Amino acid sequence: MNQTKDIINFFEHVIKDNRLYPSHISIYVALFQCWSKNRFQTPFRICRSEVMKLGKIKSFGTYHRCIKELHLAGFIVYSPSYDAYKGSLVEIIDFDNPEIFSNTAFCEQELSIQKENHFCIPEFCEVELYFKERDLLSSQANEFYSFYDSRDWKLSGGKLMNSWQAAARNWIAKEGRQGS
């Protein structure tokens, strides 16, 4: 596989795809640099902080959204690792290989979240990772998860939540006020 062709093919696809923003391109280029450092080994392990630094991304949310959307769009194959000492696995998709590219829903997939509520109940490991990224204890993540799991992920008015991350931010802020 010719790596120079891969980056050129990526940019050709980016021009045609109106779903991608500069943050997606920045993360992809950072992933490409990591792939280069790993001597183009497929798949390769990444460190979130390194990719964020290379891609000039400061927000965890932007990083995770871009990685997920690049995966959904078929530019990369992303296998998250929930172990802090073991990086996630990433594979850069070869656009010259029609088998891989045709299996993705690249053209039909809508990346932007619609206004309808498409809430998905998170796995505990996702919640735990979210709390760990904010230097909080796993026990706090467990309390949050258990509380909302027992309430079927509904808010105080019985309304289904739109974003568990927003609920977690509120939970963390409330914990901070009670601890003061």
Rosetta silent file (secondary structure, phi, psi, omega in degrees, C-alpha in Angstrom):
SEQUENCE: MNQTKDIINFFEHVIKDNRLYPSHISIYVALFQCWSKNRFQTPFRICRSEVMKLGKIKSFGTYHRCIKELHLAGFIVYSPSYDAYKGSLVEIIDFDNPEIFSNTAFCEQELSIQKENHFCIPEFCEVELYFKERDLLSSQANEFYSFYDSRDWKLSGGKLMNSWQAAARNWIAKEGRQGS
SCORE:     score description
SCORE:     0.000 S_00000001
   1 L     0.000  133.198 -179.567    0.000    0.000    0.000 S_00000001
   2 L   -91.877  112.576 -174.106    1.347    3.396   -0.966 S_00000001
   3 H   -66.705  -31.258  177.741    0.920    5.716    2.034 S_00000001
   4 H   -64.395  -40.890  177.339    1.235    8.883   -0.055 S_00000001
   5 H   -63.393  -35.082 -179.585   -1.711    7.730   -2.155 S_00000001
   6 H   -60.668  -45.829 -178.047   -3.689    7.114    1.047 S_00000001
   7 H   -69.983  -36.736  177.190   -3.446   10.712    2.222 S_00000001
   8 H   -65.289  -44.556  177.501   -4.210   12.021   -1.289 S_00000001
   9 H   -61.050  -39.394  178.006   -7.238    9.701   -1.531 S_00000001
  10 H   -58.446  -49.005 -178.305   -8.408   10.897    1.886 S_00000001
  11 H   -65.810  -33.244  174.997   -8.345   14.530    0.765 S_00000001
  12 H   -62.237  -40.277  178.750  -10.169   13.629   -2.473 S_00000001
  13 H   -71.789  -35.186  179.206  -12.932   12.063   -0.361 S_00000001
  14 H   -62.541  -40.606 -179.930  -12.984   15.000    2.070 S_00000001
  15 H   -59.873  -37.069 -178.088  -13.645   17.410   -0.805 S_00000001
  16 H   -81.983  -16.865 -172.294  -16.724   15.369   -1.792 S_00000001
  17 L  -105.646  112.465 -178.170  -18.027   14.913    1.763 S_00000001
  18 L   -84.862    4.800  179.261  -19.796   17.891    3.320 S_00000001
  19 L   -86.600  -16.155 -174.146  -20.109   16.158    6.716 S_00000001
  20 L   -95.190  140.999 -178.482  -16.463   16.618    7.657 S_00000001
  21 L  -115.719  171.502  179.653  -15.084   19.680    9.392 S_00000001
  22 H   -54.579  -33.101  179.121  -11.529   20.913   10.016 S_00000001
  23 H   -64.162  -36.726  177.080  -11.457   19.047   13.336 S_00000001
  24 H   -64.300  -44.582 -179.272  -12.036   15.737   11.492 S_00000001
  25 H   -63.577  -42.872  179.682   -9.228   16.525    9.059 S_00000001
  26 H   -60.422  -45.087  179.117   -6.935   17.536   11.907 S_00000001
  27 H   -65.781  -42.253 -179.754   -7.569   14.275   13.789 S_00000001
  28 H   -61.849  -44.660  179.495   -7.107   12.197   10.616 S_00000001
  29 H   -63.665  -39.074  176.764   -3.780   13.886    9.835 S_00000001
  30 H   -63.144  -41.958  177.237   -2.688   13.326   13.454 S_00000001
  31 H   -63.097  -39.546  178.979   -3.658    9.643   13.140 S_00000001
  32 H   -62.617  -39.651  177.195   -1.704    9.468    9.888 S_00000001
  33 H   -63.859  -42.558  177.981    1.363   10.873   11.690 S_00000001
  34 H   -63.180  -40.075  178.501    0.978    8.251   14.441 S_00000001
  35 H   -61.631  -42.105  177.819    0.646    5.568   11.770 S_00000001
  36 H   -62.076  -43.765  178.353    3.867    6.844   10.179 S_00000001
  37 H   -61.980  -28.862  178.561    5.659    6.725   13.562 S_00000001
  38 L   -90.857   19.614  177.681    4.492    3.109   13.852 S_00000001
  39 L    55.819   37.865  176.093    6.091    2.334   10.460 S_00000001
  40 L    57.522   31.832  175.381    2.661    1.970    8.815 S_00000001
  41 L   -71.849  139.480 -178.918    1.837   -1.102   10.880 S_00000001
  42 L  -126.290  127.825  -13.112   -1.860   -2.031   10.637 S_00000001
  43 L   -74.391  170.976  179.109   -3.592   -1.770   13.053 S_00000001
  44 E  -131.249  157.878 -179.186   -1.602    0.483   15.369 S_00000001
  45 E   -92.047  143.991  177.955   -2.102    1.737   18.922 S_00000001
  46 E  -123.928  155.976  174.348   -2.755    5.384   19.697 S_00000001
  47 L  -112.127  121.867 -176.113   -2.533    7.516   22.799 S_00000001
  48 H   -51.267  -47.469 -176.524   -5.421    9.986   23.075 S_00000001
  49 H   -62.667  -37.275  178.952   -3.264   12.782   24.484 S_00000001
  50 H   -66.943  -44.217  179.953   -0.714   12.402   21.673 S_00000001
  51 H   -64.686  -41.378  178.643   -3.392   12.474   18.955 S_00000001
  52 H   -63.079  -40.453 -179.821   -5.050   15.501   20.581 S_00000001
  53 H   -66.704  -47.447  179.394   -1.705   17.304   20.764 S_00000001
  54 H   -63.170  -37.599 -178.034   -0.779   16.493   17.143 S_00000001
  55 L   -86.194   -0.868 -179.405   -4.265   17.436   15.947 S_00000001
  56 L    57.178   39.503  177.970   -4.337   20.638   18.034 S_00000001
  57 L  -106.338  129.374 -177.021   -7.615   19.513   19.639 S_00000001
  58 L  -103.534  -21.147 -174.351   -8.181   20.605   23.224 S_00000001
  59 L   -97.171  129.431  176.089  -11.639   19.173   23.937 S_00000001
  60 H   -60.137  -40.572 -178.689  -12.172   15.519   24.893 S_00000001
  61 H   -61.494  -44.789  178.706  -15.659   15.736   23.419 S_00000001
  62 H   -63.483  -43.006  178.888  -14.412   16.980   20.053 S_00000001
  63 H   -58.423  -52.629 -176.780  -11.739   14.273   19.982 S_00000001
  64 H   -65.267  -38.987  179.084  -14.191   11.454   20.730 S_00000001
  65 H   -63.428  -46.483 -178.111  -16.826   12.820   18.335 S_00000001
  66 H   -65.265  -43.202  178.434  -14.320   13.136   15.474 S_00000001
  67 H   -60.380  -46.802 -178.610  -12.814    9.684   16.042 S_00000001
  68 H   -63.576  -42.953 -178.243  -16.282    8.119   16.142 S_00000001
  69 H   -71.276  -34.482  174.038  -17.466    9.994   13.049 S_00000001
  70 H   -64.116  -37.338  177.054  -14.307    9.145   11.077 S_00000001
  71 H   -65.898  -48.540 -178.595  -14.968    5.505   11.985 S_00000001
  72 H   -63.962  -32.777 -179.578  -18.651    5.719   10.983 S_00000001
  73 H   -79.379   -9.746  176.238  -17.750    7.456    7.707 S_00000001
  74 L    89.849   15.936  177.872  -15.348    4.649    6.821 S_00000001
  75 L   -84.685  -30.565  179.108  -12.059    6.553    6.960 S_00000001
  76 E  -139.006  163.367  167.488  -10.685    4.534    9.884 S_00000001
  77 E  -111.874  119.073 -174.976  -11.473    1.425   11.882 S_00000001
  78 E  -115.080  124.353  176.275  -11.448    2.400   15.550 S_00000001
  79 E  -120.741   99.871 -176.200  -11.385   -0.133   18.389 S_00000001
  80 L   -66.651  146.465  173.974  -11.406    1.704   21.718 S_00000001
  81 L  -111.720  129.810 -179.559   -9.417    0.387   24.643 S_00000001
  82 L   -95.828   11.542  176.112  -10.848    1.074   28.056 S_00000001
  83 L   -97.464  121.242 -176.103   -7.500    0.308   29.672 S_00000001
  84 L   -62.636  -23.160 -176.770   -5.644    3.536   30.506 S_00000001
  85 L   -96.532   -2.254 -176.345   -2.263    1.840   29.959 S_00000001
  86 L  -128.033  117.824 -176.140   -3.095    0.271   26.614 S_00000001
  87 L   -68.443  159.160  176.049   -3.889    2.525   23.657 S_00000001
  88 E   -70.431  155.611  178.627   -6.872    2.126   21.375 S_00000001
  89 E   -95.588  136.853  177.862   -6.381    0.360   18.046 S_00000001
  90 E  -132.920  142.136  173.864   -6.774    2.282   14.792 S_00000001
  91 E  -128.314  127.367  176.473   -6.563    1.137   11.202 S_00000001
  92 E   -80.790  128.167 -176.977   -6.362    3.618    8.333 S_00000001
  93 L   -75.515  135.147  176.743   -8.697    2.481    5.541 S_00000001
  94 L   -88.019  108.839 -177.377   -7.133    1.763    2.158 S_00000001
  95 L   -70.545  -16.289  177.589   -9.414    3.476   -0.379 S_00000001
  96 L   -79.546  -12.519  178.404   -7.852    1.447   -3.182 S_00000001
  97 L   -94.446  100.721 -174.241   -9.261   -1.731   -1.615 S_00000001
  98 H   -64.246  -26.345 -179.603  -12.895   -1.759   -2.818 S_00000001
  99 H   -62.941  -47.657 -178.242  -13.933   -4.540   -0.405 S_00000001
 100 H   -66.199  -47.201 -173.304  -13.228   -2.480    2.695 S_00000001
 101 H   -70.243  -35.632 -178.284  -14.619    0.758    1.329 S_00000001
 102 H   -72.192  -19.411  179.313  -17.819   -0.706   -0.119 S_00000001
 103 L   -78.618  -10.228 -179.535  -18.735   -2.251    3.233 S_00000001
 104 L   -91.709  154.919  178.520  -19.042    1.156    4.867 S_00000001
 105 L   -93.458   43.067 -172.614  -22.156    3.255    4.745 S_00000001
 106 L   -55.360  -49.332 -174.425  -20.010    6.219    3.729 S_00000001
 107 L   -76.054  -34.959 -175.631  -22.394    7.819    1.267 S_00000001
 108 L   -90.762  -23.481 -172.448  -25.644    7.168    3.124 S_00000001
 109 L   -65.849  127.449  175.403  -24.483    7.592    6.726 S_00000001
 110 L   -98.091  116.840 -176.027  -25.655   10.811    8.376 S_00000001
 111 L   -83.272  -36.128 -176.048  -23.101   11.855   10.952 S_00000001
 112 L   -71.370  141.896 -178.761  -24.801   14.841   12.447 S_00000001
 113 L   -75.949  129.192  179.521  -27.191   14.094   15.266 S_00000001
 114 L   -78.302  168.240 -177.300  -30.763   14.893   14.323 S_00000001
 115 L   -69.594  -21.082  177.705  -33.104   16.824   16.588 S_00000001
 116 L   -65.767  155.536 -179.063  -35.023   13.642   17.421 S_00000001
 117 L   -83.378  112.258  177.509  -34.024   11.880   20.617 S_00000001
 118 L  -118.682   50.151 -176.845  -31.751    8.951   19.760 S_00000001
 119 L   -67.998  132.447  175.152  -30.426    8.348   23.254 S_00000001
 120 L  -115.971  130.453  179.012  -28.385    5.187   23.690 S_00000001
 121 L   -65.916  126.777 -177.195  -27.784    3.814   27.155 S_00000001
 122 L   -75.809  156.196  169.939  -24.025    3.910   27.748 S_00000001
 123 L   -76.954  153.113 -179.751  -21.913    0.979   28.823 S_00000001
 124 H   -59.345  -37.761 -177.946  -20.429    1.361   32.294 S_00000001
 125 H   -62.634  -31.501  176.221  -16.915    1.407   30.825 S_00000001
 126 H   -66.468  -44.615  179.790  -17.844    4.507   28.760 S_00000001
 127 H   -64.724  -43.227 -179.729  -19.088    6.313   31.865 S_00000001
 128 H   -61.581  -43.271  178.135  -16.038    5.208   33.835 S_00000001
 129 H   -62.108  -41.943  179.071  -13.718    6.475   31.082 S_00000001
 130 H   -59.048  -44.683  179.749  -15.591    9.803   31.015 S_00000001
 131 H   -69.291  -40.471 -179.861  -15.093   10.233   34.772 S_00000001
 132 H   -64.071  -36.586  178.759  -11.429    9.102   34.645 S_00000001
 133 H   -63.040  -21.773  178.942  -10.691   11.642   31.896 S_00000001
 134 L  -102.706   19.135  178.390  -11.811   14.286   34.366 S_00000001
 135 L    56.583   41.685  177.684   -9.577   12.873   37.128 S_00000001
 136 L  -112.415  160.402 -175.873  -12.539   11.536   39.105 S_00000001
 137 L   -74.568  151.546  176.188  -12.853    8.259   40.944 S_00000001
 138 H   -63.143  -31.159  179.420  -14.332    5.123   39.462 S_00000001
 139 H   -65.285  -33.317  176.974  -16.650    4.961   42.482 S_00000001
 140 H   -67.992  -39.281  176.773  -18.203    8.289   41.425 S_00000001
 141 H   -63.315  -40.069  179.153  -18.823    6.883   37.949 S_00000001
 142 H   -63.956  -43.192  177.907  -20.402    3.829   39.558 S_00000001
 143 H   -60.496  -46.487  179.827  -22.723    6.004   41.704 S_00000001
 144 H   -60.205  -50.242 -177.147  -23.778    8.014   38.643 S_00000001
 145 H   -61.886  -45.891 -178.890  -24.344    4.906   36.513 S_00000001
 146 H   -62.983  -41.847 -179.144  -26.264    3.066   39.235 S_00000001
 147 H   -59.883  -52.708 -176.548  -28.470    6.082   39.975 S_00000001
 148 H   -75.649  -29.229  176.279  -29.569    6.631   36.378 S_00000001
 149 H   -64.757  -38.513  179.154  -29.701    2.920   35.552 S_00000001
 150 H   -69.117  -21.612  179.962  -32.183    2.430   38.404 S_00000001
 151 L  -100.746   15.271 -178.084  -34.297    5.265   36.934 S_00000001
 152 L    55.339   34.640  177.202  -34.221    3.797   33.388 S_00000001
 153 L    57.592   38.203  176.870  -32.055    6.756   32.310 S_00000001
 154 E  -108.245  150.707  178.738  -34.876    9.232   32.863 S_00000001
 155 L   -82.694 -179.881 -173.601  -34.555   12.726   34.287 S_00000001
 156 L   -57.970  -33.995 -179.761  -36.446   14.056   37.297 S_00000001
 157 L   -84.411    8.935 -178.283  -39.619   14.840   35.289 S_00000001
 158 L    82.698    4.837 -179.162  -39.740   11.307   33.869 S_00000001
 159 L   -84.480  136.534  178.352  -38.357   12.585   30.556 S_00000001
 160 E   -66.651  133.303 -177.925  -35.793   10.405   28.753 S_00000001
 161 L   -70.374  151.753  176.973  -32.407   12.119   28.762 S_00000001
 162 L   -88.241  -36.028 -173.437  -30.843   13.318   25.509 S_00000001
 163 L  -144.054  117.222  178.665  -27.220   13.090   26.614 S_00000001
 164 H   -69.563  -26.389  178.297  -25.766   11.093   29.477 S_00000001
 165 H   -64.712  -39.604  177.687  -22.607   13.246   29.213 S_00000001
 166 H   -64.961  -41.317  177.553  -24.654   16.366   30.043 S_00000001
 167 H   -63.446  -38.090  179.049  -26.209   14.530   32.993 S_00000001
 168 H   -66.314  -40.684  177.745  -22.709   13.490   34.108 S_00000001
 169 H   -60.996  -43.157  177.811  -21.469   17.101   33.921 S_00000001
 170 H   -64.092  -41.187  179.062  -24.403   18.193   36.092 S_00000001
 171 H   -60.109  -47.185 -178.876  -23.750   15.304   38.482 S_00000001
 172 H   -63.602  -42.967  179.564  -20.066   16.257   38.778 S_00000001
 173 H   -63.519  -41.389  179.589  -20.913   19.933   39.323 S_00000001
 174 H   -65.873  -40.405  177.371  -23.451   19.031   42.021 S_00000001
 175 H   -61.503  -39.575  179.456  -20.916   16.753   43.731 S_00000001
 176 H   -64.911  -39.667  178.785  -18.411   19.621   43.689 S_00000001
 177 H   -68.973  -38.080 -179.854  -20.894   22.010   45.319 S_00000001
 178 H   -71.207  -29.735 -179.877  -21.839   19.473   48.000 S_00000001
 179 H   -76.450  -18.129 -178.040  -18.172   18.778   48.736 S_00000001
 180 L   -78.841    0.000    0.000  -17.437   22.480   49.327 S_00000001
